[in-house]
């Protein structure tokens, strides 16, 4: 286990360096003139240019600049946006909102996806099973650029149930509909995963043994089937939490929620390169850490899995 | 988008045939009255033929393909001739879904947008399929340091969420200028380069299973070269899950193109794209919902058709589900 942990950790570090390097290289290597971008339309005189080049370390070789960026990143210093606001502050304001949104999405996924998956898995071939299968297929097939505006139109304009946009300081109620929209894609996947894993476990030897010992059906399902089936689902939800934060960009944009995804799309519009890199780096780190935790959780949840 | 990645990945748990459930494994028991054993693909085809969902999905993809090739068959209106006097015009004989905020024919714009979506989807699926096949087969077959290298590269690409990485790549393309064709090619390259990993993983695991089979050893002993063994004996085993992954990936690439164009980093006007139309119409949906609904329906139906196609093929090839 310890050896696996070390290997997995080293692997994550390698992936971290490679991904941040790719992102950094793409944005900076030949990405135009950052000093002119800072000045906007105004011409920059030579003295100012020399001063700024030195200040931002642009006179140094690319690899040195990357190294500086990484060390700053690891110290928690993400630099400033083009307008001079520390990126850390931007993220500090945006994170709580995106996390709330992701939590709503995950809770929604568990409530509907996992429950429906368990029922469908137990009653395979029933009307409920077939209906949910087709429904989940449809939900998987509808991209969020369609789902988010559609939900906004139906539930906030046509039937005025939810607020149309969240605005500056969103309450939990404001975030409910966007959270559900964000979670709907995972609902479908979670449901299919649960169904497959429940119906697989129903045919397992240990379930047959439990039944032949005369154990009541409810106990067989509750103890033997469900607990074994939930292992892949827990890990799926862990990975999903990471990717939901990245996936929130469309939903947050449509519902005007000032979270991380919204900041990212704003940065894209205003060509704020440092902010784009900062947000993407942090999201990649979260994604990697979530994957690592999930891999380790696997061993904790299922003692049968032993890592060499 | 990364969500689709995970969808495809979870489908794999059921799509990847284990040693016991390998659809092409020889000597699979068949029904008694059949004297000559049918091949697994013939079995799958019989299964597919009976599914109405498969035919519906196939019909939609056929219509979409036709629309991309000859848009003028579906509409006589010119999507680029817009007149502000038609602004938000309601559906009429001249324009069946009316006009958008710029006075362009809503239906014509969506019909002509099909081409770009399908081009990006097909192109990216082709790139991803070729890369996935190349690295999956060679990594699984040769093993050793090459497999380690391939697996690490896959880890790195998977470490970048598809949508985020595509945004950064496309932003880079935007900085370097370039016309509409350049952006289209860039989109294909970016999505293909980021989307091959799932296919490679599936193929790699199938190859590792197939490599141990007796017929591969037999072929090797008879003197077949590595290339021939990989192409003739190992690849066909991995083909069914590969087709499923690529079909579903095609749908998700189309969705990714629309999402990127929606965010303003994919195709840009004056290119025609459903994502651009959705993003424009969204702002005026209180005034008129139709300009939003039409491209949304086109996009959702197309993506859905490819996902359903992949899903039904997967079910047909999975003996456990019969």
Interface residues (C-beta under 8 A of the other chain):
Chain A: X11 X14 X15 X16 X18 X19 X22 X23 X26 X27 X30 X31 X32 X134 X137 X138 X140 X141 X142 X143 X144 X145 X146 X149 X150 X152 X153 X157 X185 X186 X188 X189 X192 X193 X196 X232 X236 X239 X240 X243 X246 X247 X249 X250 X253 X254 X264 X265 X268 X269 X276 X280 X283 X284 X287 X288 X291
Chain B: X1 X2 X3 X5 X6 X7 X10 X11 X13 X14 X53 X152 X155 X156 X159 X160 X161 X163 X164 X165 X167 X168 X169 X171 X172 X175 X176 X251 X255 X258 X259 X262 X263 X264 X265 X275 X278 X279 X282 X285 X286 X289 X292 X296 X299 X300 X303 X304 X305 X307 X308 X311
